[in-house]
Amino acid sequence: MSMFDGILDREVTRKEFLATLAVALVSLFGISSLLGILSGKSHQGSRPGYGQGDYGE
């Protein structure tokens, strides 16, 4: 736990904190997901919704 104690006890500026937060978010969600969110495109399939397809599909 000493590694985490060192990180948590370190004083950082607001700029360093925001940069670290941005890197953590990009790592967590992935670059492609972030670009999809920013561009507003949906990653849903092209299949029709319930009741709009052929019977039995």
A tleap script that builds the chain and sets N, CA, C and O, in Angstrom:
source leaprc.protein.ff14SB
mol = sequence {
  NMET SER MET PHE ASP GLY ILE LEU ASP ARG
  GLU VAL THR ARG LYS GLU PHE LEU ALA THR
  LEU ALA VAL ALA LEU VAL SER LEU PHE GLY
  ILE SER SER LEU LEU GLY ILE LEU SER GLY
  LYS SER HIE GLN GLY SER ARG PRO GLY TYR
  GLY GLN GLY ASP TYR GLY CGLU
}
set mol.1.N position { 0.809 -1.200 0.000 }
set mol.1.CA position { 0.000 0.000 0.000 }
set mol.1.C position { 0.848 1.258 0.000 }
set mol.1.O position { 0.304 2.349 -0.169 }
set mol.2.N position { 2.127 1.155 0.178 }
set mol.2.CA position { 2.971 2.341 0.223 }
set mol.2.C position { 2.984 3.075 -1.112 }
set mol.2.O position { 3.180 4.290 -1.146 }
set mol.3.N position { 2.777 2.352 -2.215 }
set mol.3.CA position { 2.738 2.997 -3.522 }
set mol.3.C position { 1.539 3.943 -3.592 }
set mol.3.O position { 1.667 5.072 -4.063 }
set mol.4.N position { 0.381 3.488 -3.128 }
set mol.4.CA position { -0.810 4.320 -3.158 }
set mol.4.C position { -0.721 5.472 -2.158 }
set mol.4.O position { -1.219 6.565 -2.426 }
set mol.5.N position { -0.095 5.235 -1.019 }
set mol.5.CA position { 0.078 6.300 -0.035 }
set mol.5.C position { 0.927 7.424 -0.603 }
set mol.5.O position { 0.643 8.601 -0.378 }
set mol.6.N position { 1.965 7.059 -1.335 }
set mol.6.CA position { 2.815 8.070 -1.946 }
set mol.6.C position { 2.081 8.890 -2.986 }
set mol.6.O position { 2.286 10.099 -3.093 }
set mol.7.N position { 1.223 8.230 -3.754 }
set mol.7.CA position { 0.450 8.934 -4.776 }
set mol.7.C position { -0.581 9.861 -4.136 }
set mol.7.O position { -0.764 10.998 -4.571 }
set mol.8.N position { -1.243 9.370 -3.111 }
set mol.8.CA position { -2.288 10.166 -2.478 }
set mol.8.C position { -1.746 11.320 -1.647 }
set mol.8.O position { -2.421 12.338 -1.492 }
set mol.9.N position { -0.541 11.180 -1.111 }
set mol.9.CA position { 0.042 12.238 -0.287 }
set mol.9.C position { 0.727 13.316 -1.115 }
set mol.9.O position { 1.051 14.379 -0.586 }
set mol.10.N position { 0.954 13.069 -2.391 }
set mol.10.CA position { 1.658 14.024 -3.244 }
set mol.10.C position { 0.748 15.210 -3.563 }
set mol.10.O position { -0.414 15.024 -3.924 }
set mol.11.N position { 1.272 16.413 -3.433 }
set mol.11.CA position { 0.504 17.609 -3.783 }
set mol.11.C position { 0.647 17.876 -5.273 }
set mol.11.O position { 1.749 17.833 -5.821 }
set mol.12.N position { -0.469 18.149 -5.915 }
set mol.12.CA position { -0.478 18.417 -7.347 }
set mol.12.C position { -1.238 19.709 -7.604 }
set mol.12.O position { -2.087 20.123 -6.815 }
set mol.13.N position { -0.913 20.326 -8.717 }
set mol.13.CA position { -1.644 21.516 -9.124 }
set mol.13.C position { -2.942 21.094 -9.800 }
set mol.13.O position { -3.138 19.921 -10.116 }
set mol.14.N position { -3.806 22.044 -10.013 }
set mol.14.CA position { -5.068 21.746 -10.685 }
set mol.14.C position { -4.814 21.222 -12.094 }
set mol.14.O position { -5.506 20.311 -12.549 }
set mol.15.N position { -3.835 21.786 -12.783 }
set mol.15.CA position { -3.510 21.358 -14.142 }
set mol.15.C position { -3.029 19.903 -14.152 }
set mol.15.O position { -3.435 19.124 -15.015 }
set mol.16.N position { -2.171 19.536 -13.205 }
set mol.16.CA position { -1.684 18.159 -13.119 }
set mol.16.C position { -2.826 17.196 -12.786 }
set mol.16.O position { -2.892 16.093 -13.329 }
set mol.17.N position { -3.718 17.615 -11.897 }
set mol.17.CA position { -4.842 16.771 -11.525 }
set mol.17.C position { -5.758 16.520 -12.716 }
set mol.17.O position { -6.159 15.383 -12.962 }
set mol.18.N position { -6.091 17.577 -13.459 }
set mol.18.CA position { -6.979 17.426 -14.608 }
set mol.18.C position { -6.337 16.586 -15.710 }
set mol.18.O position { -7.020 15.808 -16.376 }
set mol.19.N position { -5.032 16.741 -15.904 }
set mol.19.CA position { -4.338 15.925 -16.894 }
set mol.19.C position { -4.347 14.459 -16.488 }
set mol.19.O position { -4.562 13.586 -17.329 }
set mol.20.N position { -4.119 14.182 -15.221 }
set mol.20.CA position { -4.140 12.806 -14.725 }
set mol.20.C position { -5.534 12.219 -14.838 }
set mol.20.O position { -5.692 11.055 -15.206 }
set mol.21.N position { -6.540 13.013 -14.526 }
set mol.21.CA position { -7.926 12.559 -14.636 }
set mol.21.C position { -8.286 12.248 -16.086 }
set mol.21.O position { -8.967 11.259 -16.360 }
set mol.22.N position { -7.835 13.081 -17.009 }
set mol.22.CA position { -8.111 12.852 -18.424 }
set mol.22.C position { -7.464 11.562 -18.911 }
set mol.22.O position { -8.085 10.800 -19.652 }
set mol.23.N position { -6.238 11.314 -18.508 }
set mol.23.CA position { -5.551 10.077 -18.896 }
set mol.23.C position { -6.267 8.864 -18.317 }
set mol.23.O position { -6.405 7.844 -18.991 }
set mol.24.N position { -6.718 8.968 -17.087 }
set mol.24.CA position { -7.434 7.859 -16.452 }
set mol.24.C position { -8.752 7.573 -17.174 }
set mol.24.O position { -9.101 6.412 -17.384 }
set mol.25.N position { -9.481 8.618 -17.552 }
set mol.25.CA position { -10.752 8.416 -18.250 }
set mol.25.C position { -10.554 7.820 -19.635 }
set mol.25.O position { -11.313 6.943 -20.047 }
set mol.26.N position { -9.548 8.286 -20.350 }
set mol.26.CA position { -9.276 7.736 -21.676 }
set mol.26.C position { -8.859 6.281 -21.553 }
set mol.26.O position { -9.256 5.448 -22.368 }
set mol.27.N position { -8.075 5.974 -20.558 }
set mol.27.CA position { -7.663 4.590 -20.351 }
set mol.27.C position { -8.851 3.714 -19.981 }
set mol.27.O position { -8.938 2.564 -20.414 }
set mol.28.N position { -9.750 4.245 -19.196 }
set mol.28.CA position { -10.894 3.473 -18.734 }
set mol.28.C position { -11.888 3.202 -19.859 }
set mol.28.O position { -12.334 2.067 -20.024 }
set mol.29.N position { -12.234 4.201 -20.617 }
set mol.29.CA position { -13.266 4.061 -21.633 }
set mol.29.C position { -12.722 3.730 -23.017 }
set mol.29.O position { -13.466 3.251 -23.874 }
set mol.30.N position { -11.473 3.971 -23.240 }
set mol.30.CA position { -10.891 3.694 -24.544 }
set mol.30.C position { -11.019 4.871 -25.489 }
set mol.30.O position { -11.982 5.636 -25.436 }
set mol.31.N position { -10.052 4.995 -26.332 }
set mol.31.CA position { -10.016 6.124 -27.258 }
set mol.31.C position { -11.160 6.046 -28.258 }
set mol.31.O position { -11.774 7.067 -28.568 }
set mol.32.N position { -11.458 4.855 -28.769 }
set mol.32.CA position { -12.526 4.751 -29.770 }
set mol.32.C position { -13.887 5.085 -29.182 }
set mol.32.O position { -14.704 5.723 -29.846 }
set mol.33.N position { -14.144 4.670 -27.957 }
set mol.33.CA position { -15.416 5.010 -27.326 }
set mol.33.C position { -15.522 6.505 -27.095 }
set mol.33.O position { -16.581 7.099 -27.299 }
set mol.34.N position { -14.432 7.108 -26.672 }
set mol.34.CA position { -14.428 8.549 -26.430 }
set mol.34.C position { -14.681 9.317 -27.725 }
set mol.34.O position { -15.439 10.288 -27.733 }
set mol.35.N position { -14.058 8.892 -28.808 }
set mol.35.CA position { -14.287 9.555 -30.094 }
set mol.35.C position { -15.720 9.357 -30.559 }
set mol.35.O position { -16.303 10.269 -31.146 }
set mol.36.N position { -16.299 8.193 -30.314 }
set mol.36.CA position { -17.693 7.952 -30.672 }
set mol.36.C position { -18.635 8.835 -29.889 }
set mol.36.O position { -19.618 9.334 -30.436 }
set mol.37.N position { -18.350 9.034 -28.618 }
set mol.37.CA position { -19.182 9.895 -27.787 }
set mol.37.C position { -19.080 11.343 -28.247 }
set mol.37.O position { -20.088 12.044 -28.338 }
set mol.38.N position { -17.876 11.784 -28.534 }
set mol.38.CA position { -17.675 13.171 -28.943 }
set mol.38.C position { -18.273 13.450 -30.314 }
set mol.38.O position { -18.749 14.557 -30.564 }
set mol.39.N position { -18.256 12.458 -31.212 }
set mol.39.CA position { -18.809 12.675 -32.549 }
set mol.39.C position { -20.324 12.513 -32.573 }
set mol.39.O position { -20.975 12.930 -33.530 }
set mol.40.N position { -20.892 11.908 -31.525 }
set mol.40.CA position { -22.337 11.749 -31.427 }
set mol.40.C position { -22.871 10.566 -32.196 }
set mol.40.O position { -24.086 10.422 -32.331 }
set mol.41.N position { -21.998 9.710 -32.707 }
set mol.41.CA position { -22.442 8.549 -33.464 }
set mol.41.C position { -22.804 7.419 -32.512 }
set mol.41.O position { -22.181 7.242 -31.466 }
set mol.42.N position { -23.809 6.668 -32.890 }
set mol.42.CA position { -24.253 5.531 -32.090 }
set mol.42.C position { -23.605 4.264 -32.622 }
set mol.42.O position { -23.436 4.116 -33.832 }
set mol.43.N position { -23.242 3.349 -31.732 }
set mol.43.CA position { -22.622 2.091 -32.130 }
set mol.43.C position { -23.629 0.950 -32.100 }
set mol.43.O position { -23.236 -0.209 -31.967 }
set mol.44.N position { -24.906 1.248 -32.220 }
set mol.44.CA position { -25.920 0.208 -32.226 }
set mol.44.C position { -25.935 -0.470 -33.583 }
set mol.44.O position { -25.588 0.134 -34.599 }
set mol.45.N position { -26.335 -1.712 -33.589 }
set mol.45.CA position { -26.402 -2.472 -34.827 }
set mol.45.C position { -27.484 -1.951 -35.755 }
set mol.45.O position { -28.272 -1.083 -35.381 }
set mol.46.N position { -27.515 -2.479 -36.956 }
set mol.46.CA position { -28.481 -2.017 -37.943 }
set mol.46.C position { -29.743 -2.868 -37.955 }
set mol.46.O position { -30.576 -2.723 -38.850 }
set mol.47.N position { -29.896 -3.750 -36.979 }
set mol.47.CA position { -31.087 -4.589 -36.911 }
set mol.47.C position { -32.291 -3.754 -36.486 }
set mol.47.O position { -32.166 -2.843 -35.668 }
set mol.48.N position { -33.468 -4.073 -37.051 }
set mol.48.CA position { -34.664 -3.330 -36.673 }
set mol.48.C position { -35.073 -3.672 -35.241 }
set mol.48.O position { -34.680 -4.707 -34.702 }
set mol.49.N position { -35.855 -2.803 -34.644 }
set mol.49.CA position { -36.324 -3.010 -33.289 }
set mol.49.C position { -37.410 -4.065 -33.215 }
set mol.49.O position { -37.773 -4.653 -34.233 }
set mol.50.N position { -37.921 -4.306 -32.045 }
set mol.50.CA position { -38.953 -5.313 -31.830 }
set mol.50.C position { -40.205 -4.980 -32.625 }
set mol.50.O position { -40.707 -3.857 -32.572 }
set mol.51.N position { -40.702 -5.960 -33.357 }
set mol.51.CA position { -41.920 -5.778 -34.117 }
set mol.51.C position { -41.718 -5.178 -35.487 }
set mol.51.O position { -42.694 -5.000 -36.216 }
set mol.52.N position { -40.513 -4.863 -35.867 }
set mol.52.CA position { -40.273 -4.236 -37.175 }
set mol.52.C position { -39.616 -5.182 -38.174 }
set mol.52.O position { -39.472 -4.844 -39.349 }
set mol.53.N position { -39.222 -6.349 -37.717 }
set mol.53.CA position { -38.569 -7.301 -38.618 }
set mol.53.C position { -39.554 -8.342 -39.123 }
set mol.53.O position { -40.730 -8.327 -38.758 }
set mol.54.N position { -39.062 -9.255 -39.974 }
set mol.54.CA position { -39.887 -10.350 -40.466 }
set mol.54.C position { -40.240 -11.272 -39.305 }
set mol.54.O position { -39.520 -11.340 -38.309 }
set mol.55.N position { -41.337 -11.967 -39.447 }
set mol.55.CA position { -41.799 -12.886 -38.410 }
set mol.55.C position { -40.780 -14.012 -38.214 }
set mol.55.O position { -40.330 -14.628 -39.180 }
set mol.56.N position { -40.427 -14.271 -36.963 }
set mol.56.CA position { -39.516 -15.355 -36.637 }
set mol.56.C position { -38.049 -14.962 -36.586 }
set mol.56.O position { -37.192 -15.812 -36.344 }
set mol.57.N position { -37.758 -13.750 -36.798 }
set mol.57.CA position { -36.355 -13.329 -36.738 }
set mol.57.C position { -36.013 -12.731 -35.407 }
set mol.57.O position { -34.872 -12.325 -35.188 }
savepdb mol mol.pdb
quit
